[in-house]
Amino acid sequence: MENVATENLLVDINEGIMHLTLNRPDSLNAFSPEMITGLKQAINQAKLEEEIRVVILSGAGRTFSAGGDLKTMGKKEPIEVYEHLGELNELIRSMRDLEKPIIAAVHGFAAGAGFNLALACDMILAAEDSKFVLSFSQVGLISDGGGLFFLPRLIGPYRAKELLFSAEPIKVDEAHKLGIVNHVFPLEEFEEKVSAFAAKIASGPSVAYGFIKKIADQSLVSSLDEILEQERITQATVINTEDHQEGVQAFFEKRKPNFKKG
């Protein structure tokens, strides 16, 4: 497939890992229509190409993303906002529908919709200089980009509402304690640690990962009985995969499994 990289989005694919870099460093990687379109195209590419097993999302320059572009704040008509959020919502849905792990690699600030974009990923790895802030209420707005869905489910509605009301920055250690961040790494080792983490995930059973992601997300809005039945149906499917046979054989041979690549 043709490379979907644009001026606002860098794309690199290597060893089964697609690395997407938000590339508007002079604007703190604030969202642009071109960036959102590029991200949607890249996620679609990851969906179609079996050799892509993991996606990393990061930001160029000194921060992950400031979210909405402050230069346009207060200048858009309601219909423009409605249409812009329609495009952003398509991106968020495509990220959740992608049956492959997406890792947010956050350094500096993840603010506003930039924070929510990270929450739409499956895991967040953060550099020790990171801060997270939902700044919407400071300008009289509500959180968008899925933040009002993801955050209450992650940390509970009471704590989420406090953060949304106060718009106080969340330091990385606090974000880790709250369960927002999976791991915190020293800034000077951040790229190396993220790459190693992604490589480990990429070496795993991609078919099983896809089902795990799908069912875990469904569990947020499903009953226990519904998830039990989904587990039952899915397990009867994946037990016939090459990855399962390889995993069992590797277990008995006391070696690391070599799961199918694509």
C-alpha positions, 0 to 999 in steps of 0.5 A: 500500500502507498505510504500515507505519511504527510507533512503533519504525520510521519509514518515508519514501518519496521519489523512489524511496528508502525510508528506514527509521529504527530509532526507539528512541533511548532504548534505543539502537535495540535490537531489539523485536518490533514493530521486527522485524515493522515491518522485515519488512513494510517490506521486503515493501512494497519488494519489491511496489512497483516505484517503490521502487528503493533502501532506506536503513536508519538509526538515530534519535538518537545511534547506529545500533543496540545490537542485542539489548535489554539490559533483557531479557538473561538473563531469556528462556527458551530457547524465547523466544530460539529464537522471537525469532531465528526472527523475526529470521532471517526479516527477514535472509532477506527483506533478502537476497532483496530484489532491490533495494539496501539501504544501511546508514547507520551512525553511533555504535555498530553493536553485536551484532545491530545490526552484523549487521543492517548486514552483511545490507545490501548496502552500509554507509556510515558516519559518522566517529564510528562504531564496530562491535562484536560483543559476544556473547562478552562475555556468553557468547553466539555471534553471531546474525542472520547474523553468522557467515555474513556476516563470515567471507565478508567479511573471512576466517575468521581475522580474523572469529574474532579479532573474535568472540573478542575483542569489541574495538570496530572503529573506522570507519577499521579497518572501512573498511580491512577492507572492512566499510564502503564509505565514511566521511563527516564526521558533519556531512555524513552525511545529505547524503552518504548521500542523494546516494549513494542517489539515484545508485544509485536512478537506475540500472538497477533490473532489472540491479541486482536480478540483480547482487545475487542472483548476487553473493550466490549466488557465495558458496556456488556454483561458478565453473561455476554462476555462469558459467551464471547470468551467461549465462542472465541476460545473455540476459534483460536484453539485451532490457530497456528499460534496456539499450536506453536505456543503449546509446542514451545512450552513443552520444548522449553523455548520462546514461541515463534508466533506467526508473522502476518 
